[in-house]
């Protein structure tokens, strides 16, 4: 009875959830199949069952390597993986239960070293995603050969030696200073260009103003010359035109005139306006005869004051009356 009970107990094997059973026949792995979860009947004494976990597992490994420019690099790789359920018996046969230390850890270390050696330290920082992708591809390829499937890989930031960190910070600071100096130079160049443009604009404005003044002076001189020519022509054609001009400029106030001694002890007086002494001169001033074409306007003469030169001569200039009595 004891023997029968022993045989019955050893003929029943249970594979736990999330595992696959590897069947051993007198210690040899049956690679033809693996046992699913649940109860299985085996031959006592001859058969044995080893359970292999096929659920997702996680391993974290610190990896040390060197960059392409020989800088020490350290990083941490976290790997999620699981065994191929249909080939768990082959994993056990080739690697046993310690497959993580035998295959996974070396695959992580070698992949990190191989990939980081193709990048310099600066590129490991600036091209982190590319580096991560290459490391993941390397690890997947290495573990797939052992029926280990990679679910996900995460890589922490790359760490460098303190000396390299100081050098990088100094380089970044130098680049920032150079960029600042370049920006300052560009600012100075722009300000110089603006100042030059303002100077050119002011110069052109000054030239334009000077040209305007010059043209104004030329026109003024031409006008004055034309006026002088006209006046000269009027004086040649009608001497009385000058007296008409005096009357137009007169403000109605008689000037003080100092005269010398005249004939028979009488004082000689220099007249302010030459009074016409003949009817023809008056008519000439009024009508502008004699070729001068002078319009005397408000200049009028009383014809009665001109008869014989003995009567009083009354001349009105701009509503102002001058009386000249015969001496």
C-alpha positions in Angstrom: 0.0 0.0 0.0 2.8 2.4 0.8 4.5 1.7 -2.5 1.2 2.2 -4.4 0.6 5.4 -2.6 4.1 6.6 -3.4 3.7 5.8 -7.0 0.3 7.5 -7.3 1.7 10.7 -5.6 4.8 10.8 -7.8 2.8 10.2 -11.0 0.9 13.5 -10.6 2.6 16.8 -11.4 1.1 20.3 -11.2 2.4 23.2 -13.3 1.8 26.6 -11.7 0.1 29.5 -13.4 2.6 31.6 -15.5 5.0 28.7 -15.8 5.7 26.0 -18.3 6.8 22.5 -17.3 10.0 21.0 -18.7 9.7 17.2 -18.7 12.8 15.2 -17.7 13.2 11.5 -18.5 15.8 10.1 -16.2 17.3 13.6 -16.1 17.3 14.2 -19.9 15.3 17.1 -21.2 12.4 16.1 -23.5 12.8 18.9 -26.1 9.8 17.7 -28.1 7.3 19.4 -25.8 6.7 21.5 -22.8 3.9 21.1 -20.2 1.1 23.8 -19.9 -0.3 25.0 -16.7 -2.4 22.4 -14.7 -2.2 18.7 -13.7 -0.1 16.3 -15.7 0.5 12.5 -15.2 4.0 11.2 -15.6 5.8 8.0 -15.0 7.0 7.8 -11.5 10.7 7.5 -10.9 11.4 7.9 -14.6 9.9 11.3 -15.2 10.3 14.6 -13.4 9.0 18.2 -14.1 10.9 21.5 -13.8 8.9 24.7 -13.9 10.1 27.6 -16.0 8.5 31.0 -15.5 7.2 32.5 -18.8 5.7 35.7 -17.4 7.3 39.1 -18.0 10.3 39.6 -15.7 12.5 42.6 -15.1 16.2 43.0 -14.7 18.2 46.1 -14.0 21.9 46.3 -14.8 24.6 49.0 -14.4 26.7 49.2 -17.5 30.2 50.8 -17.8 31.8 51.6 -21.1 33.9 54.1 -23.0 32.8 56.6 -25.7 34.4 57.0 -29.0 36.6 59.8 -27.6 37.7 57.6 -24.7 35.5 59.2 -22.1 34.3 56.9 -19.3 30.5 56.4 -19.5 28.1 54.8 -17.0 24.5 54.1 -17.5 21.7 51.8 -16.2 19.7 49.5 -18.4 16.3 48.2 -17.2 15.1 45.2 -19.3 11.6 43.7 -19.4 11.6 40.2 -20.9 10.0 36.8 -21.0 10.8 33.3 -22.1 9.3 31.9 -25.3 6.7 29.5 -23.8 7.0 27.0 -26.7 10.8 26.8 -26.2 11.1 26.9 -22.5 12.5 23.3 -22.6 15.3 24.5 -24.9 16.1 27.4 -22.5 16.4 25.0 -19.7 18.4 22.5 -21.7 20.9 25.2 -22.9 21.0 27.6 -20.0 19.4 26.1 -17.0 17.6 28.2 -14.5 20.3 30.8 -14.2 19.9 32.0 -17.7 19.7 35.7 -16.6 23.3 35.8 -15.4 24.5 33.5 -18.2 22.9 35.4 -21.1 20.9 38.5 -20.3 23.5 40.4 -18.2 26.4 39.8 -20.7 24.1 40.8 -23.6 23.4 44.1 -21.9 27.0 44.9 -21.1 28.3 44.0 -24.5 25.6 45.8 -26.3 26.2 49.0 -24.4 29.9 48.9 -24.9 29.6 48.2 -28.6 27.2 51.0 -29.3 28.7 53.7 -27.1 32.1 53.1 -28.7 30.6 54.5 -32.0 29.6 57.8 -30.5 31.7 60.5 -28.8 30.6 61.8 -25.4 28.8 64.8 -26.7 26.8 62.7 -29.2 25.7 60.3 -26.4 23.9 63.3 -24.9 22.6 65.0 -28.1 21.7 61.7 -29.8 20.4 59.8 -26.9 17.4 58.4 -28.7 19.5 57.0 -31.5 21.9 55.4 -29.0 19.0 53.9 -27.1 17.5 52.4 -30.3 20.8 50.8 -31.3 21.4 49.3 -27.9 17.9 47.9 -27.8 18.4 46.3 -31.3 21.6 44.8 -30.2 20.1 43.3 -27.0 17.1 41.9 -28.8 19.2 40.2 -31.4 21.5 38.6 -28.8 18.7 37.3 -26.6 16.4 36.1 -29.4 19.0 33.4 -30.2 18.4 32.0 -26.8 14.5 32.1 -27.0 14.4 35.1 -24.7 12.0 37.8 -25.9 12.6 41.5 -25.0 9.4 43.4 -24.1 10.9 46.8 -23.3 14.2 48.6 -22.5 14.7 51.8 -20.7 18.1 53.5 -20.4 18.9 56.1 -17.8 20.9 59.3 -18.5 24.6 58.7 -19.4 27.0 59.7 -16.6 30.5 60.9 -17.2 33.6 61.5 -15.1 33.7 64.7 -13.0 36.6 66.0 -15.1 34.6 65.6 -18.3 31.6 67.3 -16.8 33.8 70.3 -15.8 35.2 70.4 -19.3 31.8 70.3 -20.9 30.6 73.1 -18.7 33.6 75.2 -19.6 33.1 74.5 -23.3 29.4 75.4 -23.1 30.3 78.6 -21.2 32.9 79.5 -23.9 30.4 78.9 -26.7 27.9 81.1 -24.9 30.5 83.8 -24.6 31.4 83.5 -28.3 27.7 83.6 -29.2 27.2 86.7 -27.0 30.2 88.3 -28.6 28.9 87.5 -32.1 25.5 89.0 -31.2 27.2 92.1 -29.9 29.3 92.4 -33.0 26.2 92.1 -35.2 24.5 94.7 -33.0 27.4 97.1 -33.5 27.4 96.5 -37.2 23.7 97.1 -37.5 24.0 100.3 -35.4 26.9 101.5 -37.7 24.8 100.8 -40.8 21.9 102.7 -39.3 24.2 105.6 -38.4 25.7 105.6 -41.9 22.2 105.5 -43.4 21.1 108.5 -41.2 24.3 110.4 -42.2 23.6 109.7 -45.9 20.0 110.8 -45.5 21.0 114.0 -43.7 23.6 114.7 -46.3 21.1 114.3 -49.1 18.6 116.5 -47.2 21.2 119.2 -46.8 22.0 119.0 -50.5 18.4 119.3 -51.3 18.0 122.2 -48.9 21.1 123.9 -50.4 19.8 123.3 -53.9 16.5 124.8 -52.9 18.1 127.9 -51.4 20.3 128.2 -54.5 17.4 128.0 -56.9 15.5 130.5 -54.7 18.4 132.9 -54.8 18.7 132.5 -58.5 15.0 133.2 -59.0 15.2 136.1 -56.7 18.2 137.5 -58.5 16.6 137.0 -61.8 13.5 138.8 -60.6 15.5 141.7 -59.2 17.5 141.9 -62.4 14.3 141.9 -64.4 12.9 144.6 -62.1 16.0 146.7 -62.5 15.9 146.3 -66.3 12.2 147.3 -66.3 12.9 150.4 -64.1 15.9 151.4 -66.1 13.8 151.1 -69.3 11.0 153.2 -67.7 13.5 155.9 -66.6 15.0 156.1 -70.1 11.6 156.4 -71.7 9.9 158.6 -69.0 12.1 160.6 -66.6 9.1 161.4 -64.5 8.7 157.7 -63.6 11.2 158.2 -60.8 9.1 160.9 -59.3 6.0 158.6 -59.4 8.0 155.9 -57.6 8.8 158.5 -54.9 5.2 159.3 -54.5 4.3 155.6 -54.1 6.9 155.2 -51.3 6.1 158.5 -49.5 4.5 158.2 -46.1 3.0 161.7 -46.2 5.7 163.3 -44.0 7.7 166.1 -45.4 11.5 165.6 -45.0 13.8 168.1 -43.5 16.0 169.5 -46.3 19.0 171.7 -45.9 19.7 174.0 -48.9 22.4 176.4 -49.9 22.2 180.1 -50.9 20.3 180.9 -54.0 20.3 183.9 -56.3 19.7 187.3 -54.7 20.4 186.0 -51.2 17.4 183.6 -51.2 17.8 180.1 -49.9 17.9 177.4 -52.4 15.7 174.5 -51.6 16.2 171.0 -53.0 12.7 169.7 -53.7 11.7 166.2 -52.4 9.5 165.5 -55.4 10.0 167.3 -58.7 6.7 169.2 -59.3 5.7 169.2 -63.0 5.7 172.7 -64.3 3.9 172.2 -67.6 0.6 170.7 -68.6 2.3 168.3 -70.8 4.4 166.9 -67.9 1.3 166.4 -65.8 -0.5 164.8 -68.7 2.5 162.6 -69.2 2.5 161.5 -65.5 -1.2 160.8 -65.5 -1.5 159.0 -68.8 1.9 157.4 -68.9 2.9 159.1 -72.2 6.4 159.3 -73.4 6.6 155.6 -73.9 7.0 154.8 -70.2 3.5 153.5 -69.7 3.5 154.7 -66.1 0.2 154.5 -64.2 0.4 157.2 -61.6 -2.7 156.0 -59.8 -3.3 158.5 -57.0 -1.0 161.1 -58.4 -3.2 164.1 -59.6 -2.3 167.8 -60.4 -4.5 170.8 -60.5 -4.2 172.4 -63.9 -5.1 175.8 -62.5 -1.9 175.8 -60.4 0.3 175.4 -63.4 -0.8 178.6 -65.4 2.1 181.0 -65.8 4.0 179.5 -62.9 2.7 182.4 -60.6 -0.4 180.9 -59.2 -0.3 178.4 -56.3 0.4 174.8 -57.4 -1.4 172.2 -55.5 -0.4 168.6 -55.9 -2.1 165.7 -54.3 -0.2 162.4 -53.6 -2.1 159.7 -52.0 -4.7 162.1 -50.5 -1.9 164.4 -49.1 -1.8 168.0 -50.3 1.4 169.9 -50.9 1.2 173.7 -51.5 4.0 175.5 -53.3 3.6 179.3 -53.5 5.4 181.2 -56.1 8.3 183.2 -54.7 
